[in-house]
Amino acid sequence: MSVSLCSLAVLRNNVTVFENAAVKPCLLANPVVIGKFDLGFYGVSAPRF
């Protein structure tokens, strides 16, 4: 089962940063991380209303 990068940001109250997404166990099944896109760095903050 793949973990959505966006869902990780929404579930946290702070900024989410993965400096090297390929070494995070929770992301190893994500096709964006291990596929052709080969995502390395990811940073996001969920909007707060």
MMTF fields as JSON, N, C-alpha, C and O atoms, coordinates in Angstrom:
{
  "mmtfVersion": "1.0.0",
  "mmtfProducer": "UNKNOWN",
  "numBonds": 195,
  "numAtoms": 196,
  "numGroups": 49,
  "numChains": 1,
  "numModels": 1,
  "chainsPerModel": [1],
  "groupsPerChain": [49],
  "chainIdList": ["A"],
  "bondAtomList": [4, 2, 8, 6, 12, 10, 16, 14, 20, 18, 24, 22, 28, 26, 32, 30, 36, 34, 40, 38, 44, 42, 48, 46, 52, 50, 56, 54, 60, 58, 64, 62, 68, 66, 72, 70, 76, 74, 80, 78, 84, 82, 88, 86, 92, 90, 96, 94, 100, 98, 104, 102, 108, 106, 112, 110, 116, 114, 120, 118, 124, 122, 128, 126, 132, 130, 136, 134, 140, 138, 144, 142, 148, 146, 152, 150, 156, 154, 160, 158, 164, 162, 168, 166, 172, 170, 176, 174, 180, 178, 184, 182, 188, 186, 192, 190],
  "bondOrderList": [1, 1, 1, 1, 1, 1, 1, 1, 1, 1, 1, 1, 1, 1, 1, 1, 1, 1, 1, 1, 1, 1, 1, 1, 1, 1, 1, 1, 1, 1, 1, 1, 1, 1, 1, 1, 1, 1, 1, 1, 1, 1, 1, 1, 1, 1, 1, 1],
  "groupList": [{"groupName": "MET", "atomNameList": ["N", "CA", "C", "O"], "elementList": ["N", "C", "C", "O"], "formalChargeList": [0, 0, 0, 0], "bondAtomList": [1, 0, 2, 1, 3, 2], "bondOrderList": [1, 1, 2], "singleLetterCode": "M", "chemCompType": "L-PEPTIDE LINKING"}, {"groupName": "SER", "atomNameList": ["N", "CA", "C", "O"], "elementList": ["N", "C", "C", "O"], "formalChargeList": [0, 0, 0, 0], "bondAtomList": [1, 0, 2, 1, 3, 2], "bondOrderList": [1, 1, 2], "singleLetterCode": "S", "chemCompType": "L-PEPTIDE LINKING"}, {"groupName": "VAL", "atomNameList": ["N", "CA", "C", "O"], "elementList": ["N", "C", "C", "O"], "formalChargeList": [0, 0, 0, 0], "bondAtomList": [1, 0, 2, 1, 3, 2], "bondOrderList": [1, 1, 2], "singleLetterCode": "V", "chemCompType": "L-PEPTIDE LINKING"}, {"groupName": "LEU", "atomNameList": ["N", "CA", "C", "O"], "elementList": ["N", "C", "C", "O"], "formalChargeList": [0, 0, 0, 0], "bondAtomList": [1, 0, 2, 1, 3, 2], "bondOrderList": [1, 1, 2], "singleLetterCode": "L", "chemCompType": "L-PEPTIDE LINKING"}, {"groupName": "CYS", "atomNameList": ["N", "CA", "C", "O"], "elementList": ["N", "C", "C", "O"], "formalChargeList": [0, 0, 0, 0], "bondAtomList": [1, 0, 2, 1, 3, 2], "bondOrderList": [1, 1, 2], "singleLetterCode": "C", "chemCompType": "L-PEPTIDE LINKING"}, {"groupName": "ALA", "atomNameList": ["N", "CA", "C", "O"], "elementList": ["N", "C", "C", "O"], "formalChargeList": [0, 0, 0, 0], "bondAtomList": [1, 0, 2, 1, 3, 2], "bondOrderList": [1, 1, 2], "singleLetterCode": "A", "chemCompType": "L-PEPTIDE LINKING"}, {"groupName": "ARG", "atomNameList": ["N", "CA", "C", "O"], "elementList": ["N", "C", "C", "O"], "formalChargeList": [0, 0, 0, 0], "bondAtomList": [1, 0, 2, 1, 3, 2], "bondOrderList": [1, 1, 2], "singleLetterCode": "R", "chemCompType": "L-PEPTIDE LINKING"}, {"groupName": "ASN", "atomNameList": ["N", "CA", "C", "O"], "elementList": ["N", "C", "C", "O"], "formalChargeList": [0, 0, 0, 0], "bondAtomList": [1, 0, 2, 1, 3, 2], "bondOrderList": [1, 1, 2], "singleLetterCode": "N", "chemCompType": "L-PEPTIDE LINKING"}, {"groupName": "THR", "atomNameList": ["N", "CA", "C", "O"], "elementList": ["N", "C", "C", "O"], "formalChargeList": [0, 0, 0, 0], "bondAtomList": [1, 0, 2, 1, 3, 2], "bondOrderList": [1, 1, 2], "singleLetterCode": "T", "chemCompType": "L-PEPTIDE LINKING"}, {"groupName": "PHE", "atomNameList": ["N", "CA", "C", "O"], "elementList": ["N", "C", "C", "O"], "formalChargeList": [0, 0, 0, 0], "bondAtomList": [1, 0, 2, 1, 3, 2], "bondOrderList": [1, 1, 2], "singleLetterCode": "F", "chemCompType": "L-PEPTIDE LINKING"}, {"groupName": "GLU", "atomNameList": ["N", "CA", "C", "O"], "elementList": ["N", "C", "C", "O"], "formalChargeList": [0, 0, 0, 0], "bondAtomList": [1, 0, 2, 1, 3, 2], "bondOrderList": [1, 1, 2], "singleLetterCode": "E", "chemCompType": "L-PEPTIDE LINKING"}, {"groupName": "LYS", "atomNameList": ["N", "CA", "C", "O"], "elementList": ["N", "C", "C", "O"], "formalChargeList": [0, 0, 0, 0], "bondAtomList": [1, 0, 2, 1, 3, 2], "bondOrderList": [1, 1, 2], "singleLetterCode": "K", "chemCompType": "L-PEPTIDE LINKING"}, {"groupName": "PRO", "atomNameList": ["N", "CA", "C", "O"], "elementList": ["N", "C", "C", "O"], "formalChargeList": [0, 0, 0, 0], "bondAtomList": [1, 0, 2, 1, 3, 2], "bondOrderList": [1, 1, 2], "singleLetterCode": "P", "chemCompType": "L-PEPTIDE LINKING"}, {"groupName": "ILE", "atomNameList": ["N", "CA", "C", "O"], "elementList": ["N", "C", "C", "O"], "formalChargeList": [0, 0, 0, 0], "bondAtomList": [1, 0, 2, 1, 3, 2], "bondOrderList": [1, 1, 2], "singleLetterCode": "I", "chemCompType": "L-PEPTIDE LINKING"}, {"groupName": "GLY", "atomNameList": ["N", "CA", "C", "O"], "elementList": ["N", "C", "C", "O"], "formalChargeList": [0, 0, 0, 0], "bondAtomList": [1, 0, 2, 1, 3, 2], "bondOrderList": [1, 1, 2], "singleLetterCode": "G", "chemCompType": "PEPTIDE LINKING"}, {"groupName": "ASP", "atomNameList": ["N", "CA", "C", "O"], "elementList": ["N", "C", "C", "O"], "formalChargeList": [0, 0, 0, 0], "bondAtomList": [1, 0, 2, 1, 3, 2], "bondOrderList": [1, 1, 2], "singleLetterCode": "D", "chemCompType": "L-PEPTIDE LINKING"}, {"groupName": "TYR", "atomNameList": ["N", "CA", "C", "O"], "elementList": ["N", "C", "C", "O"], "formalChargeList": [0, 0, 0, 0], "bondAtomList": [1, 0, 2, 1, 3, 2], "bondOrderList": [1, 1, 2], "singleLetterCode": "Y", "chemCompType": "L-PEPTIDE LINKING"}],
  "groupTypeList": [0, 1, 2, 1, 3, 4, 1, 3, 5, 2, 3, 6, 7, 7, 2, 8, 2, 9, 10, 7, 5, 5, 2, 11, 12, 4, 3, 3, 5, 7, 12, 2, 2, 13, 14, 11, 9, 15, 3, 14, 9, 16, 14, 2, 1, 5, 12, 6, 9],
  "groupIdList": [1, 2, 3, 4, 5, 6, 7, 8, 9, 10, 11, 12, 13, 14, 15, 16, 17, 18, 19, 20, 21, 22, 23, 24, 25, 26, 27, 28, 29, 30, 31, 32, 33, 34, 35, 36, 37, 38, 39, 40, 41, 42, 43, 44, 45, 46, 47, 48, 49],
  "secStructList": [7, 7, 7, 7, 2, 2, 2, 2, 2, 2, 6, 7, 1, 1, 7, 3, 3, 3, 1, 7, 4, 4, 4, 7, 4, 4, 4, 6, 6, 7, 2, 2, 2, 2, 1, 6, 6, 7, 7, 7, 7, 3, 3, 3, 7, 7, 7, 7, 7],
  "xCoordList": [0.845, 0.0, 0.885, 1.827, 0.596, 1.362, 0.82, -0.389, 1.717, 1.335, 1.364, 2.377, 0.286, 0.214, 1.068, 0.991, 1.871, 2.682, 1.796, 2.097, 0.716, -0.193, -0.866, -1.06, -1.222, -1.889, -0.962, -1.426, 0.333, 1.278, 1.308, 1.438, 1.191, 1.187, -0.104, -0.075, -1.227, -2.526, -2.66, -3.307, -2.064, -2.197, -1.282, -1.387, -0.394, 0.538, 0.187, -0.421, 0.567, 0.294, 1.469, 1.428, 2.513, 3.687, 4.139, 3.478, 5.232, 5.784, 6.332, 6.976, 6.071, 6.584, 7.719, 7.537, 8.896, 10.059, 10.727, 11.044, 10.932, 11.728, 12.921, 12.77, 14.094, 15.284, 15.705, 16.262, 15.445, 15.735, 14.599, 14.666, 13.567, 12.363, 12.647, 11.921, 13.668, 13.97, 14.437, 14.494, 14.768, 15.218, 14.175, 14.439, 13.012, 11.945, 11.101, 10.468, 11.075, 10.321, 8.853, 8.308, 8.216, 6.799, 6.554, 5.407, 7.61, 7.452, 7.998, 7.894, 8.572, 9.243, 8.311, 8.776, 7.024, 6.07, 5.419, 4.61, 5.757, 5.137, 5.757, 6.972, 4.952, 5.484, 6.151, 7.013, 5.772, 6.416, 7.852, 8.726, 8.085, 9.409, 10.304, 11.467, 9.765, 10.6, 10.456, 11.191, 9.533, 9.288, 10.143, 11.186, 9.692, 10.425, 10.627, 11.625, 9.701, 9.812, 10.974, 11.6, 11.258, 12.431, 12.51, 13.535, 11.422, 11.367, 12.405, 12.479, 13.194, 14.186, 13.765, 13.549, 13.644, 13.263, 11.788, 11.257, 11.126, 9.714, 9.458, 9.811, 8.861, 8.508, 7.13, 6.82, 6.297, 4.936, 4.38, 4.788, 3.463, 2.733, 1.262, 0.864, 0.464, -0.974, -1.595, -1.187, -2.572, -3.254, -4.054, -4.653, -4.057, -4.825, -5.879, -5.576, -7.115, -8.227, -8.74, -9.678],
  "yCoordList": [-1.185, 0.0, 1.241, 1.333, 2.161, 3.396, 4.474, 4.579, 5.262, 6.376, 7.651, 7.958, 8.379, 9.631, 10.694, 10.88, 11.381, 12.463, 13.572, 14.141, 13.882, 14.938, 14.556, 15.41, 13.292, 12.883, 13.043, 13.353, 12.84, 13.031, 14.485, 14.763, 15.4, 16.823, 17.23, 17.993, 16.728, 17.091, 16.588, 17.235, 15.456, 14.862, 15.485, 15.156, 16.369, 16.999, 18.47, 19.081, 19.03, 20.441, 21.338, 22.539, 20.776, 21.578, 21.288, 20.547, 21.853, 21.64, 20.218, 19.726, 19.569, 18.226, 18.328, 18.856, 17.822, 17.869, 16.499, 15.929, 15.986, 14.774, 15.189, 15.461, 15.238, 15.643, 14.575, 14.891, 13.309, 12.203, 11.194, 10.27, 11.379, 10.558, 9.078, 8.23, 8.75, 7.355, 6.528, 5.302, 7.159, 6.399, 6.356, 5.797, 6.926, 6.918, 5.658, 5.49, 4.772, 3.518, 3.71, 2.902, 4.758, 4.971, 5.39, 5.411, 5.722, 6.182, 5.208, 5.474, 4.098, 3.19, 2.518, 2.033, 2.477, 1.893, 2.951, 2.618, 4.212, 5.298, 5.38, 5.543, 5.271, 5.302, 6.627, 6.654, 7.707, 9.0, 9.007, 9.665, 8.281, 8.225, 7.216, 7.505, 6.03, 4.971, 4.802, 4.018, 5.515, 5.37, 6.299, 6.781, 6.539, 7.373, 8.8, 9.433, 9.311, 10.684, 10.831, 11.889, 9.764, 9.694, 10.883, 11.56, 11.126, 12.243, 12.08, 11.021, 13.092, 13.061, 13.947, 13.462, 15.239, 16.2, 16.511, 16.663, 16.606, 16.973, 17.821, 17.423, 18.96, 19.825, 20.414, 20.854, 20.424, 20.915, 21.32, 20.8, 22.239, 22.622, 22.649, 23.266, 21.981, 21.936, 23.299, 23.974, 23.703, 24.967, 24.884, 23.854, 25.941, 26.012, 27.106, 28.238, 26.748, 27.694, 28.103, 28.896],
  "zCoordList": [0.0, 0.0, 0.0, 0.787, -0.848, -0.974, -0.04, 0.168, 0.513, 1.379, 0.546, -0.083, 0.537, -0.2, 0.481, 1.696, -0.301, 0.247, 0.8, 1.85, 0.109, 0.578, 1.886, 2.752, 2.041, 3.289, 4.481, 5.579, 4.293, 5.389, 5.835, 7.027, 4.909, 5.248, 5.948, 6.914, 5.468, 6.027, 7.465, 8.289, 7.766, 9.089, 10.136, 11.318, 9.726, 10.667, 10.845, 9.966, 11.973, 12.247, 11.911, 12.182, 11.328, 11.001, 9.577, 8.85, 9.192, 7.862, 7.764, 8.691, 6.636, 6.386, 5.379, 4.282, 5.754, 4.862, 4.836, 5.88, 3.646, 3.436, 2.584, 1.393, 3.182, 2.43, 1.437, 0.386, 1.762, 0.854, 0.987, 1.798, 0.189, 0.29, 0.055, 0.575, -0.703, -1.043, 0.152, 0.058, 1.259, 2.434, 3.543, 4.607, 3.323, 4.323, 4.15, 3.107, 5.138, 5.01, 4.618, 3.866, 5.111, 4.81, 3.364, 2.918, 2.625, 1.239, 0.201, -0.997, 0.625, -0.305, -1.307, -2.339, -1.035, -1.976, -2.86, -3.725, -2.654, -3.411, -4.802, -4.92, -5.858, -7.217, -7.588, -8.466, -6.946, -7.216, -6.681, -7.244, -5.608, -4.991, -5.703, -5.982, -6.0, -6.561, -8.069, -8.668, -8.691, -10.122, -10.971, -10.529, -12.182, -13.138, -12.648, -12.992, -11.857, -11.366, -10.389, -10.314, -9.641, -8.752, -7.794, -7.714, -7.073, -6.132, -5.031, -4.408, -4.786, -3.717, -2.567, -1.456, -2.813, -1.788, -1.898, -2.998, -0.761, -0.74, 0.497, 1.607, 0.317, 1.432, 1.196, 0.089, 2.238, 2.09, 3.456, 4.495, 3.422, 4.626, 4.265, 3.277, 5.065, 4.792, 5.089, 6.034, 4.295, 4.567, 5.861, 6.169, 6.586, 7.834, 7.694, 7.317, 8.004, 7.866, 9.21, 9.297]
}
